[in-house]
Amino acid sequence: MIQMRAKHLVALVAFLPGAFACAPAVHSQLSPSAQLSAQQSSRTVWTPARARAWADTTGWLAGSNFGPSTAINQLEMWQPATFDPETIDRELGFAESLGFNTTRVFLHNLLWQQDSVGFLNRVDQFLTIADRHHIRPMLVLFDAVWDPMPHLGPQRPPIPHIHNSGWVQSPGVAILSDTARYEQLRGYVQGVVGRFANDRRVVAWDVFNEPDNTNRPAYVAYEPLNKPALSLILLKKAFGWARVMNPSQPLTAAPWMGDWVDPAKLSPMVAYMLDSSDVITFHSYDDSATVEKLVSALERYRRPIICSEYMARPRGSTFQKIMPLLARRHVGAYNWGFVAGKTQTIYPWDSWYREYTGEPAVWFHDIFRRDGTPYDAAEVALIRSLTAANVRR
């Protein structure tokens, strides 16, 4: 394993005390009898025809993964002390200027634990802002990527020049390692999905982002050894909890490793995600030939397809090479990163073990600087031309 640079580890350790403290149980809002009744009436996976009908209402989805430039992670984005509607409004205005009609946004179970009513109200406020800009978000419930030790309250400042130095997992290792605690998460899933289950401002639900990601090298030492198996248990429960709420929007989870060409060689995780998703999503930061192969393989499910993460310029995953392909194949397109800010995703993944002292010559992710200046004006012109030709107004 490549070791994290010592100064980065020291900066992280300062925030570890208390990270494993047991959180109070968050129970479902439904009584046991109501839960049983709901489970008996909850919807099944959409048929391909139903999924196609949904896609007919949305048209081609084009957007980015979004967090305001003033937030280092999901908690800082949503907690009341740091929720920043002014920046959100301004930056979603940048998205509207590109012709984007959607964005992918991460939530967190600790926000529900902290203040469920306030959290839902802030999500509602965010959706109102997005709607003013003609943007319908995909909301992400859980995330297995980066720091496995999330905590409420003030978040650590960015470690200079490090990609996503403060992004946190949901629910995190303390709960993920203990299957007896999974039931604590039911209230969060059903409370959030239930609140917005029939809200046209929400375009889709992403149940669990990269659940089997072990985050090498940055955090692998803190991950459970059987993380993929544990995450699959939670993923199955989360899909079930969400379906009980009968959302009008599709549920999905995205494979992110492998090529998925041979159905017989799918991992249990990938097979479950593809079989359980109402619409198919996937991640790829690879070149156009690989993306084309993946899309062709996923077409066997006869469902709408969305690439919910792509675009890492030094890897050949660029707007110029990937976005026209996705438009031509009518595959939804959500690039990673939007406005350069506290997540520092202009730096590459290897910044965790290779030292950077200034802005890289080629940005890894992100489209705009904080003042709205494009990183690459030609790139922005291409995006606008593609959305003008393909996005339904």
N, C-alpha and C positions, 0 to 999 in steps of 0.2 A: 504494500500500500504506500502511495506517495504521502509523505507526512505534511501536515499543515504547517506553515511557517510559524515559528514560536511566538512571535509578537501577536499574531492573529489569535492563537490559542489563549494567550494571556488575556486578551481583550474579551474573549468569549467567556472564560471561566468566571470573570467578575460578575456575570449575570446568572450563573448556574445555581447558587444557593436558593432554595425554595422552589426550584423549577419542578421538583418531583412531589411537591406537597399535594396531598390528596384534595381534590376539588369536591365540594358538596354535590350530592346527587341532584341531577336535574330530571325530574320525572315527566312523563308524557302528560299532556293536558287532558287525555282521554281516560275515563274510568276503565277498569278491566272489562266490564260488560260492553262498553262502547268500543273498546279496542277490538274485541272479538267480532262484534257486528261489522266494524269497519274492515277488518281483515277479510271477512267473508264477502264483502261487496267491493273490495278494492280492485282496480282494473288490472288486467294482465298486460304483457308487452304488446304494444301496438302491432297491428298487422302491417305488412309493407304498404298496402293500399292506404291505410290511415296515415302512415308516416309520409307518404307522397302527398296526400291531401294537405297535411301541415306545411310541407315545403312549398306547395303551390301558393299558400297564403303569405309566405315570407319572401319569396324570390331568392335571388342569390344573396347570401350573407357575407358581408365583408367588413372586417373591423380588426381590432387589436385586443390583446390582453391589457387590462387597464388597472392602474393604481395611480392616484395623484402623485405628482413629483415631490410633494411634501411628506409623503408617507414611506417609511422603510419597509412596511409589511402590512398585512391585513388588519392587525390589531390597531396600528397607528392610523390606518385609514378610517376605521369605524368607531373607535372609542370617543366618548363625548368631548374629552379635553383636546383632542387633535383632529376630530372630524372637520373637514375643510371644504364646505360647499362652494366657496368662492373659487378656489383652485379647480375643483371638480367641474364647475360650470365653464370656466375659461378653457380648460383642457378638452372637455367634450366638445366645445366649440371648434377646437382644432380638428377633432375627429369629424365633425359635421362638414368642415371645409374640404375634407378629403373625399366626401361622399360616403363615408362609412355609415352603416345602418345598424351596427351591433357592436358590442364589446363584451369581453369575458372578464368577470369580476369575482374575486375570492372572498368568501365569508369565513367565520370562525366560530366554533362551538363555545369558546370562552366568552365571546361577546353576548351570547344568549344567557350564560351563567351569570354574567356581570349585571345585566339589566335587560331582560328580554323585551319589555315594552319599549324602552328607549332605543334598543338596537333595531327593532322592527320599524320604528318610526324613522330612524335615520336611513334604513334601506328604502323606505317609502319616499323619503325626501330625495335620495339619490335617483330613484326611478323617475320621479317627477322632473328632475333636472335633465336626465337622459332623454326623456320623452320630448322635452322642449327642443332638443337637438335631433329629434327623429331617430333615436338610437334605442334599440331594445337589447338589454343585457342578457347574457347567459350567466347564471349564478352558480358558483362552485361551492359545494357544501364542505368537503373534506380535502385535505392536501397532504401528501406524504413527502414533500420535497423541502430540503434545507433543514433548518434548526429543529430538532425533535423535542425541544424543551421550551415551549411557549409559556409566557406568563403575562398576566394582566398588568396594567399600569404603564408607566413610562417605558419606552423601548430604548435599547441601547443606540447610540449614534452610529452611523456607518463607519466601518473600518475603511480608511482611504484606499481607493483603487481596487476594491474587492467586489466582484460580482455578487449581488444579493447577499451581502454580509449580515443582514438582519432578518431575512424572510423566515417565517416559522411554519411548522407543520400544524395540522389540525387532524386528529385531536392531540397528537404528540405521544411520546414514548410512554409516559406514565400511565395513560389509559390504554394505549394500544397493546402494551405488554400484559395487560390483565383483562382477559375476556369477561370476567365477572362484572367489570365496570362498563361494558359496552351499552348496557341498558340505560345508563345515564344519558346517553346521546340521543335516545329516541325523542325526547321532548324538543330538543333543538331541531332535528330534522323535520318532525311533524309540525312544530310551531312555525318554522320559516316557510316550508312548502305549503302548509295549510293557509297561511296568511296570503300568499300570492298565487295560489293554485289556479285561480281564474282571472288573473291580472294580465291583460294583453300587453302590458309594458315589459313583461318577462318573456323572452323568446324560448328559453330552454333551461334545464337543470343539468349540471355536470356533477354527478354524485361524489366522485372521489378522483382527485388528480394524481396520476402516477402512483397508485397505492403500493406498488412493490419496489419503488425507488429506494435504494439503500444509501444514496448520497455519498458515494466515494469521490474524493478522499475526505471531504470536509467534515462529515459527521458520522462516518460509518462506525467509529468506535463507540458511539452512544446509541446505536440502533439495536433492536432485538435481533438475535441471530436468526430467528424464524419469522422475520418481518413479512415476507410475501404470504406465508400461510395465515398469519394473524390478520393482515390487511384484507385477505380474501374473505375471511369470516365477517369482518366489519362491513366490507363492501356489500355482501349479500344481505346483511341486516339493513343497511342503509337503503338499498333499493326497495326492500320490502316495506320499510317504514314510510318511504316517500310515496310508494304506490297506494298505501292506505288512504292517503289524502286526495287521491284521484286528480292529480294535476292535469290541466288542459294542455300544458306544455310537455314536450318530450323529456324523458330521462335518458341520460347517456353517461358513459365513462370511456375514456380513450386509451387504447393500447399505445405504447410508446417505444417498445423494444421489439426487434425482429422484423420479418417481412410479411408474415401472415399469408404467404402464398399457398402453402400446403396446409389444409385444414387439419390433417392428421398430426401435424407437428406443433399445434398451438399449445401454449402452456395452459394450465387450468385457469389462471387469472385472465389471460387474453380470451380464451374461449368463453368464459362467463361474461366478460364485458361485451363481447360482440353479440352473444346470444340474448343478453338482457337489455340491450339498449334499444330504445324506440327509434332513434336515428343513430347512424354510425359516426363516431368521431375518432380521430387519430392524431398523433403528434409525429412530425418528422422535421429534423433540421438537416436533412440530406439534400443531395443535388437533384436536379429535375428528373433524371432517369430513374432514380430510386423512388421518388414521389409518384411518378407515373405508374411504376410497377405496383406500388402499394394501393393506389386508387383502383387499378384494374382488379387486384385481388379482392378488395373490399366490395366491389360491385356485385359479387355473388350473393350478398345479403339482400339485394333488391330494395335497398332503403336509401334515403338521402345520405350523403356523405359530407362531413365537415372536417377540415384540418384545423383543429383548435389550438395548435402551436406550430409555428414555423418561423423562419427568417433568422439566420445567424450568418452574417455576411462573409466572414473568413472561411466558412465551411462550404461556400457555394450555394447556400440557401438564401437567395436574394430576392427582393421584390421583382427584379427584372426577369429572373429565371423561373420563379415559382408562381407568382400571382397570375400571370397570363395562363399558365397551365391549369391552375385551379378554376379560373373563370371559364376556360374552354371546356373543361370537364364538368362544369356546374357543381364544383365542390366548394363548400363554404370555406372562408379564408380568414383566420385570426392569427396575425403575427404576434410574436412576443415583444412586448415593450412599446412604449408610446412616447412619453416625454421624459428626457433624461433627468434623473433626480436622485433621491436618497437610496433607491435600490441599486444604483450604479451598474445597470446592466449594459452600459456601453462597453464595459470591460468583459472579457471572455471568461468562460468557466475556468480556464487554467490560471486565472488570477489568484486562485486559492493556493497554488503552489509555485507560481512564477511571479516574480516581483514586477509591478508596474509603478512608475513614479509620476505619470501624467496621462493625459487623455490619449488613448490609442489612435494611431493614424486611421485605422478602419474601425468604426464602431461595431460592436458585436450585435446588439439590439438597438431599439429606439429609433424614432423618426424625427422628433423635434427637440430643440433646446427649450429651456423654460420660457423664454420670451416668444416662442412660436416660430423661431427661425428654423427652417428645415436643415437637418444634417446634410441632405443631398437634394437640391432643388429638382434635378432630373428625375430622381426617384419619386418625389411627391407628384410631379407632373404625370408620371406613368400611372400612379395609383388613381389620380383623378380621372385620367382617361378611361381606365378600366371600370371604375365605379359609374362613371357617366354612361357607359355603354351597357352595363349589366345590372346595376342596382335599381330596383323598382322604387320609384318616387311616390 
